[in-house]
Amino acid sequence: MVNTEENLTPFPKGQTVTEQRMGGIASGKVRRERKQFRETLEIMLKMPLKDGKIDNIEEIKSLMGLEGKNITADQLILAKVISKATKGDLKAIDYITNILGENPIQRLQISGTIKLEPEAMDLEVLIQEAQRRKAELNTYTVCPFCRGSGDDGNGKPCSHCGGLGTE
């Protein structure tokens, strides 16, 4: 059956208002539950792993020195993440850089090929070239205001980057 004006019935006005009110009440309940969950999680993360006095984390000289120490749950989690990152786990590395605020929002992608001479196949040369290109990538970040276009959308140079498109 095709929807035409004859077979469509409008919602009663009171029903939509009531449904909206019920949805708002349910949304508020979920928000309060999530807030309580976050607060409980924060309290639990600050709890020591064992009964007794918490060891001062600043007095511990290495990650290996954490073994057997009474530290908080959040300190243990961070130690595990750092341990994974040092073993090359990219998700752990990404997590740490996000916490530290070192992940730029946008980066300008530079692509191309590296032509190597036969004598340049040395591993050290390859590593140096990769580091040089990485430094190049790290120095050019796209302007968040004009998104690399260089203008403010009205045909004028971006006031943030001066029309360069990069920071």
C-alpha positions as CSV (number, residue, x, y, z in Angstrom):
1,M,0.0,0.0,0.0
2,V,1.4,3.4,-1.0
3,N,1.5,6.1,1.7
4,T,-1.0,8.7,0.7
5,E,-2.7,11.4,2.7
6,E,-5.8,9.1,3.0
7,N,-4.0,6.3,4.8
8,L,-1.7,8.3,7.1
9,T,-2.8,9.2,10.6
10,P,-1.2,12.0,12.5
11,F,0.2,11.4,16.0
12,P,-1.9,12.8,18.8
13,K,-0.2,15.9,20.2
14,G,-0.1,14.6,23.7
15,Q,1.5,11.4,22.7
16,T,4.6,13.0,21.2
17,V,5.1,15.3,24.2
18,T,4.7,12.4,26.6
19,E,7.2,10.3,24.6
20,Q,9.7,13.1,24.6
21,R,9.3,13.6,28.3
22,M,9.9,9.9,28.9
23,G,12.9,9.9,26.7
24,G,14.3,12.9,28.5
25,I,13.8,11.2,31.9
26,A,15.5,8.0,30.6
27,S,18.4,10.0,29.2
28,G,18.9,11.8,32.5
29,K,18.9,8.4,34.3
30,V,21.6,7.0,32.0
31,R,23.7,10.2,32.4
32,R,23.5,9.9,36.2
33,E,24.5,6.2,36.0
34,R,27.5,7.0,33.8
35,K,28.6,9.8,36.1
36,Q,28.3,7.5,39.1
37,F,30.3,4.8,37.2
38,R,33.1,7.3,36.3
39,E,33.3,8.5,39.9
40,T,33.5,4.9,41.2
41,L,36.1,4.1,38.6
42,E,38.2,7.1,39.7
43,I,38.0,6.1,43.4
44,M,38.9,2.5,42.6
45,L,41.9,3.5,40.4
46,K,43.3,5.5,43.4
47,M,43.0,2.4,45.7
48,P,46.2,0.6,46.7
49,L,46.7,-2.9,45.4
50,K,47.3,-4.3,48.9
51,D,46.3,-3.2,52.4
52,G,48.7,-0.8,54.0
53,K,50.7,2.2,53.1
54,I,51.2,3.1,49.4
55,D,54.8,3.1,48.3
56,N,56.0,6.5,47.0
57,I,56.2,6.0,43.2
58,E,58.9,8.7,42.9
59,E,61.3,6.6,45.1
60,I,61.1,3.6,42.7
61,K,64.0,3.8,40.3
62,S,62.7,1.6,37.4
63,L,59.7,-0.2,36.1
64,M,61.2,-3.5,37.3
65,G,61.3,-1.9,40.8
66,L,57.5,-1.9,40.9
67,E,57.3,-5.6,41.5
68,G,56.0,-6.4,44.9
69,K,55.5,-2.7,45.8
70,N,52.2,-1.4,47.0
71,I,51.1,1.1,44.4
72,T,47.7,2.3,43.2
73,A,45.7,0.6,40.4
74,D,46.1,3.5,38.0
75,Q,49.9,3.4,38.6
76,L,49.9,-0.3,37.8
77,I,47.9,0.2,34.6
78,L,50.2,3.0,33.4
79,A,53.2,0.8,34.1
80,K,51.7,-2.0,32.1
81,V,51.0,0.4,29.2
82,I,54.5,1.7,29.3
83,S,55.9,-1.9,29.4
84,K,53.8,-2.8,26.3
85,A,54.9,0.5,24.5
86,T,58.6,-0.3,25.1
87,K,58.0,-3.7,23.4
88,G,56.6,-2.0,20.3
89,D,52.8,-2.2,20.9
90,L,51.6,0.6,18.7
91,K,48.2,0.9,20.5
92,A,50.1,1.5,23.8
93,I,52.3,4.0,22.1
94,D,49.3,5.8,20.7
95,Y,47.6,5.8,24.0
96,I,50.6,7.3,25.8
97,T,51.0,10.1,23.1
98,N,47.3,10.9,23.4
99,I,47.5,11.2,27.1
100,L,50.5,13.5,26.8
101,G,48.8,15.6,24.1
102,E,51.5,14.9,21.5
103,N,49.2,13.7,18.7
104,P,48.5,16.5,16.3
105,I,45.0,16.7,14.9
106,Q,46.0,16.8,11.3
107,R,49.3,16.2,9.5
108,L,50.3,17.1,6.0
109,Q,51.0,13.9,4.2
110,I,54.1,13.9,2.0
111,S,54.5,11.1,-0.4
112,G,57.1,10.1,-2.9
113,T,59.8,7.5,-3.5
114,I,63.4,7.4,-2.4
115,K,65.9,6.5,-5.1
116,L,68.8,4.8,-3.5
117,E,72.2,4.1,-5.2
118,P,73.6,0.6,-4.7
119,E,76.1,1.9,-2.2
120,A,73.3,3.5,-0.2
121,M,71.7,0.2,0.7
122,D,73.5,0.5,4.1
123,L,71.0,0.1,7.0
124,E,72.3,3.2,8.7
125,V,71.7,5.3,5.6
126,L,68.2,4.0,5.3
127,I,67.5,4.8,9.0
128,Q,68.9,8.3,8.6
129,E,66.7,9.0,5.6
130,A,63.7,7.7,7.4
131,Q,64.4,9.9,10.4
132,R,64.9,12.9,8.1
133,R,61.6,12.3,6.4
134,K,59.9,11.8,9.7
135,A,61.3,15.1,10.9
136,E,59.9,16.7,7.7
137,L,56.5,15.3,8.4
138,N,56.6,16.6,12.0
139,T,57.4,20.1,11.0
140,Y,54.5,20.6,8.6
141,T,51.1,20.5,10.3
142,V,48.0,21.6,8.5
143,C,46.5,24.9,9.8
144,P,43.3,23.8,11.7
145,F,41.5,27.0,10.7
146,C,41.9,26.9,6.9
147,R,42.6,23.2,6.7
148,G,45.6,23.8,4.4
149,S,43.8,25.9,1.8
150,G,45.5,29.1,2.9
151,D,42.4,31.3,2.7
152,D,39.6,32.1,5.1
153,G,36.8,31.1,2.8
154,N,36.2,34.7,1.6
155,G,39.2,34.9,-0.7
156,K,41.4,36.5,1.9
157,P,44.6,34.9,3.4
158,C,43.9,32.9,6.6
159,S,44.6,35.1,9.6
160,H,46.0,32.2,11.6
161,C,48.6,30.9,9.2
162,G,49.0,34.0,7.0
163,G,47.9,32.1,3.9
164,L,50.6,29.4,4.1
165,G,48.1,26.6,5.0
166,T,50.6,25.2,7.5
167,E,51.5,26.1,11.1
